[in-house]
Amino acid sequence: MTTPKVINRSRREEILELAVELFAARGYHGVSMDDIGARAHITGPALYHHFKGGKEEMLAEALIPVSARLLAGGREHTAAHADDPRAALRALVTFHVDFALTSPAVIAVQLHELDRLPSEPRHRIRKLQRSYVEEWVGVLRRLRPELGDTDARVLAHAAFGLMNSTPFLGRDSLAERPRIAELLTEAALSALDPEHRSTP
């Protein structure tokens, strides 16, 4: 019997996750380094050993890798179904719903706090996000040739609005993850593909 591999997070990753949860709950300006230190059981000044740039660095590190992973995952799924746009769309939706359910705090921070970053990291994140959207646009246009780029982009953003609703569902709702995943998946696919039929 194979023992599952345990992935140990670094102390830095643990602190970053706690900071993101606080940013999501109280807002970027409502959280101090001392608040983050108290949650992580470390002094505020000692946090600068892990994050020399303070809260700003934490915010950038919370959002840039996530945006990069979404783009990489989107490209992987579209490439895996290059000849079947409907399968590619389902793979993209399933991938994004899983992200939305596992990362509601990150989504909340992205929605409300991105503009707190300086221009360089903010523009980098925006560029990654635009490229991710274009993966969806390409799939939608192959599936529905009648759509122009603008129409496909509008539909993609509308689907993101559905799937990225997880920060507003509350922890109790997210405990019913399989059902929430099913509802979000069906809602997104129905919005994007008029010929989509729910699986029995």
GROMACS elastic network, one bead per residue, 0.5 to 0.9 nm:
[ bonds ]
;  ai    aj funct       b0    kb
    2     5     6  0.88223   500
    3     6     6  0.88266   500
    9    12     6  0.80262   500
    9    13     6  0.60279   500
    9    14     6  0.66467   500
   10    13     6  0.51752   500
   10    14     6  0.64068   500
   10    15     6  0.87557   500
   11    14     6  0.50627   500
   11    15     6  0.62213   500
   11    16     6  0.85838   500
   11    50     6  0.85259   500
   12    15     6  0.52054   500
   12    16     6  0.61545   500
   12    17     6  0.86981   500
   12    50     6  0.61404   500
   12    51     6  0.81458   500
   13    16     6  0.50212   500
   13    17     6  0.61883   500
   13    18     6  0.86935   500
   14    17     6  0.52333   500
   14    18     6  0.63924   500
   14    19     6  0.87113   500
   14    40     6  0.79604   500
   15    18     6  0.51522   500
   15    19     6  0.61561   500
   15    20     6  0.86838   500
   15    36     6  0.76481   500
   15    37     6  0.82490   500
   15    39     6  0.85009   500
   15    40     6  0.60401   500
   15    47     6  0.85469   500
   15    50     6  0.86853   500
   16    19     6  0.50088   500
   16    20     6  0.61789   500
   16    21     6  0.86737   500
   16    58     6  0.62801   500
   16    59     6  0.84919   500
   16    61     6  0.79498   500
   16    62     6  0.69798   500
   17    20     6  0.51588   500
   17    21     6  0.63356   500
   17    22     6  0.87648   500
   17    62     6  0.79626   500
   17   105     6  0.89433   500
   17   106     6  0.89524   500
   18    21     6  0.51643   500
   18    22     6  0.63426   500
   18    23     6  0.86983   500
   18    36     6  0.69922   500
   18    39     6  0.69906   500
   18    40     6  0.69728   500
   19    22     6  0.51059   500
   19    23     6  0.61066   500
   19    24     6  0.85446   500
   19    31     6  0.84509   500
   19    33     6  0.89140   500
   19    35     6  0.87432   500
   19    36     6  0.57502   500
   19    37     6  0.89244   500
   19    39     6  0.84030   500
   19    40     6  0.86763   500
   19    55     6  0.82854   500
   19    58     6  0.73380   500
   19    59     6  0.83469   500
   19    62     6  0.89075   500
   20    24     6  0.60420   500
   20    25     6  0.85342   500
   20    58     6  0.80327   500
   20    59     6  0.74927   500
   20    62     6  0.69685   500
   20   105     6  0.63881   500
   20   106     6  0.64975   500
   20   109     6  0.70306   500
   21    24     6  0.51313   500
   21    25     6  0.61745   500
   21    26     6  0.85994   500
   21   105     6  0.56509   500
   21   106     6  0.78355   500
   21   109     6  0.85309   500
   22    25     6  0.50708   500
   22    26     6  0.58456   500
   22    27     6  0.72649   500
   22    28     6  0.79968   500
   22    30     6  0.85914   500
   22    31     6  0.67069   500
   22    35     6  0.83652   500
   22    36     6  0.74291   500
   22    39     6  0.88918   500
   22   105     6  0.86724   500
   23    26     6  0.54446   500
   23    29     6  0.80884   500
   23    30     6  0.75377   500
   23    31     6  0.65024   500
   23    59     6  0.85987   500
   23   105     6  0.81253   500
   23   108     6  0.84707   500
   23   109     6  0.63602   500
   23   113     6  0.81631   500
   24    27     6  0.57336   500
   24    28     6  0.76823   500
   24   104     6  0.87288   500
   24   105     6  0.54133   500
   24   106     6  0.73504   500
   24   107     6  0.84207   500
   24   108     6  0.55032   500
   24   109     6  0.51890   500
   24   110     6  0.89078   500
   24   112     6  0.82840   500
   24   113     6  0.86547   500
   24   167     6  0.87202   500
   25    28     6  0.89840   500
   25    30     6  0.89386   500
   25   105     6  0.80595   500
   25   108     6  0.85514   500
   25   109     6  0.88869   500
   26    29     6  0.78393   500
   26    30     6  0.52760   500
   26    31     6  0.65044   500
   27    30     6  0.51151   500
   27    31     6  0.66905   500
   27   109     6  0.77800   500
   27   112     6  0.77322   500
   27   113     6  0.73216   500
   28    31     6  0.56825   500
   28    32     6  0.83358   500
   28    55     6  0.81288   500
   28    59     6  0.84978   500
   28   109     6  0.81378   500
   28   112     6  0.86580   500
   28   113     6  0.64629   500
   28   116     6  0.78559   500
   29    32     6  0.74250   500
   31    34     6  0.81461   500
   31    35     6  0.60512   500
   31    36     6  0.72500   500
   31    55     6  0.87394   500
   32    35     6  0.50431   500
   32    36     6  0.65177   500
   32    37     6  0.85906   500
   32    44     6  0.83828   500
   32    55     6  0.78950   500
   33    36     6  0.51171   500
   33    37     6  0.60393   500
   33    38     6  0.85486   500
   33    43     6  0.85664   500
   33    44     6  0.51323   500
   33    45     6  0.76894   500
   33    47     6  0.74284   500
   33    48     6  0.89066   500
   33    54     6  0.72291   500
   33    55     6  0.68987   500
   34    38     6  0.60166   500
   34    39     6  0.86039   500
   34    42     6  0.86561   500
   34    43     6  0.66909   500
   34    45     6  0.77673   500
   34    47     6  0.87259   500
   35    38     6  0.51526   500
   35    39     6  0.63554   500
   35    40     6  0.86487   500
   35    44     6  0.75163   500
   36    39     6  0.51949   500
   36    40     6  0.61406   500
   36    41     6  0.84380   500
   36    42     6  0.82976   500
   36    43     6  0.87099   500
   36    44     6  0.71084   500
   36    47     6  0.83488   500
   37    41     6  0.57353   500
   37    43     6  0.50752   500
   37    45     6  0.82015   500
   37    46     6  0.79426   500
   37    47     6  0.65942   500
   38    42     6  0.61072   500
   38    43     6  0.67661   500
   38    44     6  0.74510   500
   39    42     6  0.77994   500
   40    43     6  0.84575   500
   42    45     6  0.84848   500
   42    46     6  0.65227   500
   42    47     6  0.69970   500
   43    46     6  0.51539   500
   43    47     6  0.66236   500
   44    47     6  0.53525   500
   44    48     6  0.75513   500
   45    48     6  0.57148   500
   45    49     6  0.78472   500
   46    49     6  0.55350   500
   46    50     6  0.76466   500
   47    50     6  0.54198   500
   47    51     6  0.60732   500
   47    52     6  0.77778   500
   47    54     6  0.76351   500
   48    53     6  0.71478   500
   48    54     6  0.61761   500
   49    52     6  0.61018   500
   50    54     6  0.87627   500
   51    54     6  0.53606   500
   51    55     6  0.78263   500
   51    57     6  0.64273   500
   51    58     6  0.68372   500
   52    57     6  0.74668   500
   53    56     6  0.60422   500
   53    58     6  0.76361   500
   54    57     6  0.55259   500
   54    58     6  0.64853   500
   54    59     6  0.88881   500
   55    59     6  0.61168   500
   55    60     6  0.86305   500
   56    59     6  0.51818   500
   56    60     6  0.63056   500
   56    61     6  0.86218   500
   56   116     6  0.78753   500
   56   117     6  0.65230   500
   56   118     6  0.83755   500
   57    60     6  0.51492   500
   57    61     6  0.60523   500
   57    62     6  0.84862   500
   57   117     6  0.87877   500
   58    61     6  0.51090   500
   58    62     6  0.60472   500
   58    63     6  0.87481   500
   59    62     6  0.50995   500
   59    63     6  0.64162   500
   59    64     6  0.86467   500
   59   109     6  0.82956   500
   59   113     6  0.82330   500
   59   114     6  0.80632   500
   59   116     6  0.84973   500
   59   117     6  0.74468   500
   60    63     6  0.53390   500
   60    64     6  0.58253   500
   60    65     6  0.85112   500
   60   114     6  0.85293   500
   60   117     6  0.70311   500
   60   121     6  0.65292   500
   60   122     6  0.80104   500
   60   125     6  0.86778   500
   61    64     6  0.56626   500
   61    65     6  0.64815   500
   61    66     6  0.85252   500
   62    65     6  0.67008   500
   62    66     6  0.68731   500
   62   106     6  0.71192   500
   62   109     6  0.86869   500
   62   110     6  0.89075   500
   63    66     6  0.53090   500
   63    67     6  0.61615   500
   63    68     6  0.86584   500
   63   106     6  0.72560   500
   63   107     6  0.89776   500
   63   109     6  0.82822   500
   63   110     6  0.68598   500
   63   114     6  0.81771   500
   63   125     6  0.71457   500
   64    67     6  0.52449   500
   64    68     6  0.62100   500
   64    69     6  0.86805   500
   64   121     6  0.75595   500
   64   122     6  0.86878   500
   64   124     6  0.75418   500
   64   125     6  0.56513   500
   64   128     6  0.82469   500
   65    69     6  0.60648   500
   65    70     6  0.85767   500
   65   125     6  0.89248   500
   66    69     6  0.50794   500
   66    70     6  0.61751   500
   66    71     6  0.86652   500
   66   106     6  0.83283   500
   67    70     6  0.51670   500
   67    71     6  0.63209   500
   67    72     6  0.86951   500
   67   125     6  0.64028   500
   67   126     6  0.86200   500
   67   128     6  0.59084   500
   67   129     6  0.61773   500
   67   132     6  0.81816   500
   68    71     6  0.52077   500
   68    72     6  0.61825   500
   68    73     6  0.85606   500
   68   125     6  0.81374   500
   68   128     6  0.62304   500
   68   129     6  0.81974   500
   68   132     6  0.87686   500
   69    72     6  0.50431   500
   69    73     6  0.59546   500
   69    74     6  0.83646   500
   70    73     6  0.51114   500
   70    74     6  0.59495   500
   70    75     6  0.85546   500
   70    95     6  0.86900   500
   70    96     6  0.78683   500
   70    99     6  0.83906   500
   70   128     6  0.85254   500
   70   129     6  0.82097   500
   70   132     6  0.68368   500
   71    74     6  0.50308   500
   71    75     6  0.61588   500
   71    76     6  0.85263   500
   71   128     6  0.66194   500
   71   129     6  0.72892   500
   71   131     6  0.68166   500
   71   133     6  0.84953   500
   71   135     6  0.80722   500
   72    75     6  0.52436   500
   72    76     6  0.61574   500
   72    77     6  0.87592   500
   72   132     6  0.82853   500
   73    76     6  0.50013   500
   73    77     6  0.62283   500
   73    78     6  0.86506   500
   73    92     6  0.83128   500
   73    95     6  0.76179   500
   74    77     6  0.53076   500
   74    78     6  0.62243   500
   74    79     6  0.85391   500
   74    91     6  0.86910   500
   74    92     6  0.62534   500
   74    95     6  0.78895   500
   74    96     6  0.85800   500
   74   132     6  0.64972   500
   74   133     6  0.89285   500
   74   135     6  0.64396   500
   74   136     6  0.78692   500
   75    78     6  0.52523   500
   75    79     6  0.59988   500
   75    80     6  0.84722   500
   75   132     6  0.79331   500
   75   135     6  0.66242   500
   76    79     6  0.52578   500
   76    80     6  0.61279   500
   76    81     6  0.88737   500
   77    80     6  0.50691   500
   77    81     6  0.64938   500
   77    82     6  0.85433   500
   77    88     6  0.62257   500
   77    89     6  0.85887   500
   77    91     6  0.60889   500
   77    92     6  0.63222   500
   77    95     6  0.83591   500
   78    81     6  0.53420   500
   78    82     6  0.58115   500
   78    85     6  0.79104   500
   78    87     6  0.87950   500
   78    88     6  0.52780   500
   78    89     6  0.78272   500
   78    91     6  0.78802   500
   78    92     6  0.74493   500
   78   135     6  0.72048   500
   78   136     6  0.83894   500
   78   138     6  0.88649   500
   78   139     6  0.72075   500
   79    82     6  0.50045   500
   79    83     6  0.87065   500
   79    88     6  0.81421   500
   80    83     6  0.85081   500
   80    88     6  0.74757   500
   81    84     6  0.52351   500
   81    85     6  0.66001   500
   81    86     6  0.84808   500
   81    87     6  0.62369   500
   81    88     6  0.50168   500
   81    89     6  0.87970   500
   81    91     6  0.84399   500
   82    85     6  0.67030   500
   82    87     6  0.89437   500
   82    88     6  0.71807   500
   82   139     6  0.86622   500
   83    87     6  0.88047   500
   83    88     6  0.85685   500
   84    87     6  0.54273   500
   84    88     6  0.62198   500
   84    89     6  0.87436   500
   84   142     6  0.87796   500
   84   143     6  0.82359   500
   85    89     6  0.60009   500
   85    90     6  0.85816   500
   85   138     6  0.89966   500
   85   139     6  0.55601   500
   85   140     6  0.73205   500
   85   141     6  0.87588   500
   85   142     6  0.61073   500
   85   143     6  0.52526   500
   86    89     6  0.50963   500
   86    90     6  0.63277   500
   86    91     6  0.86279   500
   86   139     6  0.80007   500
   86   140     6  0.84937   500
   86   142     6  0.88336   500
   86   143     6  0.63005   500
   86   193     6  0.82620   500
   86   196     6  0.87339   500
   87    90     6  0.51432   500
   87    91     6  0.61349   500
   87    92     6  0.86111   500
   88    91     6  0.50494   500
   88    92     6  0.61459   500
   88    93     6  0.86282   500
   88   139     6  0.68399   500
   89    92     6  0.50677   500
   89    93     6  0.61494   500
   89    94     6  0.85475   500
   89   136     6  0.75094   500
   89   139     6  0.64676   500
   89   140     6  0.73882   500
   89   143     6  0.84862   500
   89   189     6  0.78153   500
   89   192     6  0.86338   500
   89   193     6  0.87569   500
   90    93     6  0.51192   500
   90    94     6  0.60481   500
   90    95     6  0.84396   500
   90   185     6  0.82334   500
   90   189     6  0.71017   500
   91    94     6  0.51636   500
   91    95     6  0.60127   500
   91    96     6  0.85741   500
   92    95     6  0.50818   500
   92    96     6  0.61147   500
   92    97     6  0.85230   500
   92   136     6  0.76280   500
   93    96     6  0.51754   500
   93    97     6  0.59806   500
   93    98     6  0.84983   500
   93   159     6  0.86533   500
   93   163     6  0.83680   500
   93   184     6  0.87754   500
   93   185     6  0.62749   500
   93   188     6  0.70171   500
   93   189     6  0.72364   500
   94    97     6  0.52108   500
   94    98     6  0.61954   500
   94    99     6  0.86822   500
   94   181     6  0.82227   500
   94   185     6  0.64831   500
   95    98     6  0.53314   500
   95    99     6  0.64249   500
   95   100     6  0.88145   500
   96   100     6  0.60865   500
   96   101     6  0.86109   500
   96   160     6  0.83615   500
   96   163     6  0.72499   500
   96   164     6  0.85981   500
   97   101     6  0.61457   500
   97   102     6  0.85982   500
   97   163     6  0.58301   500
   97   164     6  0.78941   500
   97   181     6  0.63538   500
   97   184     6  0.68414   500
   97   185     6  0.66759   500
   98   101     6  0.52487   500
   98   102     6  0.62223   500
   98   103     6  0.84792   500
   98   181     6  0.73123   500
   99   102     6  0.52648   500
   99   103     6  0.58216   500
   99   104     6  0.82276   500
   99   164     6  0.89787   500
  100   103     6  0.53191   500
  100   104     6  0.57475   500
  100   106     6  0.87466   500
  100   107     6  0.72498   500
  100   163     6  0.64150   500
  100   164     6  0.56942   500
  100   165     6  0.78762   500
  100   166     6  0.61722   500
  100   167     6  0.83958   500
  101   104     6  0.61112   500
  101   163     6  0.86199   500
  101   164     6  0.84574   500
  101   166     6  0.62195   500
  101   167     6  0.86591   500
  101   174     6  0.71405   500
  101   177     6  0.72758   500
  101   180     6  0.83732   500
  101   181     6  0.75011   500
  102   105     6  0.87225   500
  103   106     6  0.53307   500
  103   107     6  0.64432   500
  103   108     6  0.88604   500
  103   166     6  0.83866   500
  103   167     6  0.84718   500
  104   107     6  0.50792   500
  104   108     6  0.62430   500
  104   109     6  0.87079   500
  104   164     6  0.76854   500
  104   165     6  0.82256   500
  104   166     6  0.55019   500
  104   168     6  0.84165   500
  105   108     6  0.50613   500
  105   109     6  0.62153   500
  105   110     6  0.85386   500
  105   166     6  0.87888   500
  105   167     6  0.63885   500
  106   109     6  0.51232   500
  106   110     6  0.60586   500
  106   111     6  0.85822   500
  106   167     6  0.87263   500
  107   111     6  0.60957   500
  107   112     6  0.86666   500
  107   164     6  0.67575   500
  107   165     6  0.86571   500
  107   166     6  0.81137   500
  107   167     6  0.68771   500
  108   111     6  0.51502   500
  108   112     6  0.62303   500
  108   113     6  0.80625   500
  108   164     6  0.86890   500
  108   166     6  0.87462   500
  108   167     6  0.59248   500
  108   168     6  0.86466   500
  109   112     6  0.53510   500
  109   113     6  0.52137   500
  109   114     6  0.70247   500
  110   113     6  0.56893   500
  110   114     6  0.53127   500
  110   115     6  0.88643   500
  111   114     6  0.67391   500
  112   115     6  0.76964   500
  112   116     6  0.88258   500
  113   116     6  0.54914   500
  113   117     6  0.77896   500
  114   117     6  0.59309   500
  114   122     6  0.67032   500
  114   125     6  0.87107   500
  115   118     6  0.76816   500
  115   119     6  0.85008   500
  115   122     6  0.70148   500
  116   122     6  0.84345   500
  117   120     6  0.80991   500
  117   121     6  0.65918   500
  117   122     6  0.56895   500
  118   121     6  0.62088   500
  118   122     6  0.61356   500
  118   123     6  0.85843   500
  119   122     6  0.50405   500
  119   123     6  0.57910   500
  119   124     6  0.83929   500
  120   123     6  0.53058   500
  120   124     6  0.62090   500
  120   125     6  0.87489   500
  121   125     6  0.61663   500
  121   126     6  0.85718   500
  122   125     6  0.52215   500
  122   126     6  0.62046   500
  122   127     6  0.86410   500
  123   127     6  0.60626   500
  123   128     6  0.86236   500
  124   127     6  0.51622   500
  124   128     6  0.63489   500
  124   129     6  0.86694   500
  125   128     6  0.51477   500
  125   129     6  0.61437   500
  125   130     6  0.86083   500
  126   129     6  0.50124   500
  126   130     6  0.60677   500
  126   131     6  0.85892   500
  127   130     6  0.51306   500
  127   131     6  0.62415   500
  127   132     6  0.86410   500
  128   131     6  0.52018   500
  128   132     6  0.62691   500
  128   133     6  0.87775   500
  129   132     6  0.50090   500
  129   133     6  0.62545   500
  129   134     6  0.86720   500
  130   133     6  0.50756   500
  130   134     6  0.62655   500
  130   135     6  0.88856   500
  131   134     6  0.50380   500
  131   135     6  0.65795   500
  132   135     6  0.52798   500
  132   136     6  0.69426   500
  132   137     6  0.89200   500
  133   136     6  0.52464   500
  133   137     6  0.62580   500
  133   138     6  0.87698   500
  133   153     6  0.71398   500
  133   156     6  0.68815   500
  133   157     6  0.77565   500
  134   138     6  0.60284   500
  134   139     6  0.85503   500
  134   153     6  0.75995   500
  134   156     6  0.89320   500
  135   138     6  0.52914   500
  135   139     6  0.64730   500
  135   140     6  0.87545   500
  136   139     6  0.51784   500
  136   140     6  0.60905   500
  136   141     6  0.85656   500
  136   152     6  0.80187   500
  136   153     6  0.78544   500
  136   156     6  0.64113   500
  137   140     6  0.51051   500
  137   141     6  0.60942   500
  137   142     6  0.86240   500
  137   149     6  0.67040   500
  137   150     6  0.87139   500
  137   151     6  0.88340   500
  137   152     6  0.52982   500
  137   153     6  0.56923   500
  137   155     6  0.85453   500
  137   156     6  0.67965   500
  138   141     6  0.52545   500
  138   142     6  0.63085   500
  138   143     6  0.86611   500
  138   149     6  0.83324   500
  138   152     6  0.82471   500
  139   142     6  0.51987   500
  139   143     6  0.61665   500
  139   144     6  0.84590   500
  140   143     6  0.50227   500
  140   144     6  0.57553   500
  140   145     6  0.78810   500
  140   147     6  0.77925   500
  140   152     6  0.61244   500
  140   153     6  0.87763   500
  140   155     6  0.87257   500
  140   156     6  0.82673   500
  140   192     6  0.76640   500
  140   193     6  0.82973   500
  141   145     6  0.50191   500
  141   146     6  0.74330   500
  141   147     6  0.59188   500
  141   148     6  0.71646   500
  141   149     6  0.74057   500
  141   152     6  0.66621   500
  142   145     6  0.56864   500
  143   193     6  0.81482   500
  144   147     6  0.58734   500
  144   152     6  0.87695   500
  144   193     6  0.80711   500
  145   148     6  0.76898   500
  147   150     6  0.79732   500
  147   151     6  0.57836   500
  147   152     6  0.59696   500
  148   151     6  0.53177   500
  148   152     6  0.61877   500
  148   153     6  0.85534   500
  149   152     6  0.51858   500
  149   153     6  0.60398   500
  149   154     6  0.86291   500
  150   153     6  0.50430   500
  150   154     6  0.61871   500
  150   155     6  0.86972   500
  151   154     6  0.51359   500
  151   155     6  0.63189   500
  151   156     6  0.86593   500
  152   155     6  0.51486   500
  152   156     6  0.61430   500
  152   157     6  0.86994   500
  152   192     6  0.86794   500
  153   156     6  0.50279   500
  153   157     6  0.62161   500
  153   158     6  0.85339   500
  154   157     6  0.52668   500
  154   158     6  0.61580   500
  154   159     6  0.86999   500
  155   159     6  0.62097   500
  155   160     6  0.86554   500
  155   191     6  0.74437   500
  155   192     6  0.63017   500
  156   159     6  0.51327   500
  156   160     6  0.62986   500
  156   161     6  0.87208   500
  156   192     6  0.74410   500
  157   161     6  0.62530   500
  157   162     6  0.88247   500
  158   161     6  0.50451   500
  158   162     6  0.66061   500
  158   163     6  0.88923   500
  158   188     6  0.83890   500
  158   191     6  0.80381   500
  158   192     6  0.87594   500
  159   162     6  0.51034   500
  159   163     6  0.62254   500
  159   164     6  0.83609   500
  159   187     6  0.81161   500
  159   188     6  0.51843   500
  159   189     6  0.81186   500
  159   191     6  0.68572   500
  159   192     6  0.72144   500
  160   163     6  0.50602   500
  160   164     6  0.55842   500
  160   165     6  0.83155   500
  160   188     6  0.80343   500
  161   164     6  0.52646   500
  161   165     6  0.63114   500
  162   165     6  0.55801   500
  162   166     6  0.85979   500
  162   184     6  0.68008   500
  162   187     6  0.73465   500
  162   188     6  0.65775   500
  163   166     6  0.69670   500
  163   181     6  0.89993   500
  163   184     6  0.58345   500
  163   185     6  0.77263   500
  163   187     6  0.84687   500
  163   188     6  0.70220   500
  164   167     6  0.72607   500
  164   168     6  0.88454   500
  165   168     6  0.57101   500
  165   169     6  0.69303   500
  165   184     6  0.89511   500
  166   169     6  0.52253   500
  166   170     6  0.75940   500
  166   173     6  0.89522   500
  166   174     6  0.76502   500
  167   170     6  0.66782   500
  167   171     6  0.87331   500
  169   172     6  0.78438   500
  169   173     6  0.57685   500
  169   174     6  0.68064   500
  170   173     6  0.55796   500
  170   174     6  0.64820   500
  170   175     6  0.89855   500
  171   174     6  0.50615   500
  171   175     6  0.63586   500
  172   175     6  0.52842   500
  172   176     6  0.74232   500
  173   176     6  0.56082   500
  173   177     6  0.74907   500
  173   180     6  0.76417   500
  174   177     6  0.52031   500
  174   178     6  0.89198   500
  174   180     6  0.70796   500
  175   178     6  0.86552   500
  175   180     6  0.88717   500
  176   179     6  0.57756   500
  176   180     6  0.62302   500
  176   181     6  0.86493   500
  177   180     6  0.50491   500
  177   181     6  0.58809   500
  177   182     6  0.84857   500
  178   181     6  0.51225   500
  178   182     6  0.62274   500
  178   183     6  0.87521   500
  179   182     6  0.50717   500
  179   183     6  0.62397   500
  179   184     6  0.86572   500
  180   183     6  0.51177   500
  180   184     6  0.60981   500
  180   185     6  0.84137   500
  181   184     6  0.52662   500
  181   185     6  0.59503   500
  181   186     6  0.85038   500
  182   185     6  0.51840   500
  182   186     6  0.61120   500
  182   187     6  0.85055   500
  183   186     6  0.53009   500
  183   187     6  0.60555   500
  183   188     6  0.85818   500
  184   187     6  0.51017   500
  184   188     6  0.60656   500
  184   189     6  0.85208   500
  185   188     6  0.52908   500
  185   189     6  0.61040   500
  185   190     6  0.84550   500
  186   189     6  0.52181   500
  186   190     6  0.59260   500
  186   191     6  0.84663   500
  186   196     6  0.86957   500
  186   197     6  0.86847   500
  186   198     6  0.67605   500
  187   190     6  0.52392   500
  187   191     6  0.61785   500
  187   192     6  0.87263   500
  188   191     6  0.51463   500
  188   192     6  0.62388   500
  188   193     6  0.85182   500
  189   192     6  0.51363   500
  189   193     6  0.57045   500
  189   194     6  0.83108   500
  189   196     6  0.64747   500
  189   197     6  0.87102   500
  189   198     6  0.89287   500
  190   193     6  0.54563   500
  190   194     6  0.61827   500
  190   195     6  0.78615   500
  190   196     6  0.58180   500
  190   197     6  0.77211   500
  190   198     6  0.85071   500
  191   194     6  0.70715   500
  191   196     6  0.89013   500
  192   196     6  0.83329   500
  193   196     6  0.53083   500
  193   197     6  0.89863   500
  194   197     6  0.85409   500
  197   200     6  0.88356   500
